[in-house]
Amino acid sequence: MRLRSWLAAIAVIAMVTGLTGSFNTTGIAEAASSNTAKSKNTKEDPNAYDEGTIFGIADGFFGQSSKALGKVIQKAFADLGRPNAYIVGDEVSGAIAVGLRYGDGTITNKTEGTRRVYWKGPSAGFDLGGNASKTFTLVYHLDKLDDIYHRFPGVDGSVYYIAGVSMNYQQRGHVILAPIRVGVGLRLGANVGYLHYTRKRSWIPF
């Protein structure tokens, strides 16, 4: 609870001090579409995860099975195909026009196993509220686990409900991430920002 309160305070400070950025998200949807078409026209990766396996992992991680969660996972598979890695973790975020988001968890694939990963980032846009959530991220076209440690821009235009489910896409080069969130709190908006995935925890949101 102290951590969540502290992060909410940071979000307010960020708004007051003008912590904003310019994030170029043009072409993300087009690039994702191109990668999807490419992946569906090539041989399936033997190290990728099928839909049933992913749903089972997500169900166990979130501790609940719902139609909403199932539909979100189906949407990701319909858009992007089978992921070859995934991240499970927790995050907290808050926003009053300007937002901050911090999280930590583990990334897993079939060839390299599991590694620790942290993420952070500012967001700027029409946004209001705060939330604490569990996050399950599908990862596509990741050649090796070290490739996750970069900034991934994305467009997050979601409505967060109590016990609701949301998903957005992030992309850097050919690697696409699809974070699925189930949490409490309310966020309304279409904020634009990025998440920076790192090996070590840092509270500096860049």
Steps between C-alpha positions, in 0.01 A plus 500: 500500500788739579653428159173572321451826691856603424461431130174694488683794658772476235235518228366824650852645526564402138192690390598810696861505382409431139642151457387449143651351188449471130431142397480398138250216461429552130511175312480268801168352394618468141822332604315261728268410215797439271671277756177309556459426130865397478475266799187332365668436165813338645559173681373498857772543762530166686588697814182710487209449738156388384181671612396230747837510676495879525147505636596240763803706610295821510218331688741370763681833529189716535326240716178529306343387178266737321346553159669842486845349552431233241383754242807720555733204447306394191534854365878494544528164324275617217710814450851372563503121503694294754740674742845354567539651847291653777539725803313469830518771763339778699485871436367820649420819315333833545415795281353848504562603138857371542551148626769270630509121496734258677506121499709193556472135408662217307532428128492139382561313177554134413868524408656727763271455799415791728657837577409794719369812329391844620309765308424867540388791293315830474183553303346820375150556367137514607520284806358498851523267798722224632517126522689204641492194283640164415649503152539210259687597184514296182830545315539450124807454277749519789826345378656484846397610849758782507304670221227592747722757674405803289236772473177390334266778383130442479152646506294425807138613456317286750235522768591327827216352703507336838593140431503591131735378227692715252765457234713724278786452257858626522771461237873547443622384162350161428440416868139552613367491855138457603456583871176364650399661828253395765485734798312743716453871464381716215689655213333679216692623203699451185849567627809480287831392648747218521621237742869447560583141595819467707715246684501701824238702682515878461252764612609747234216476243716524186 
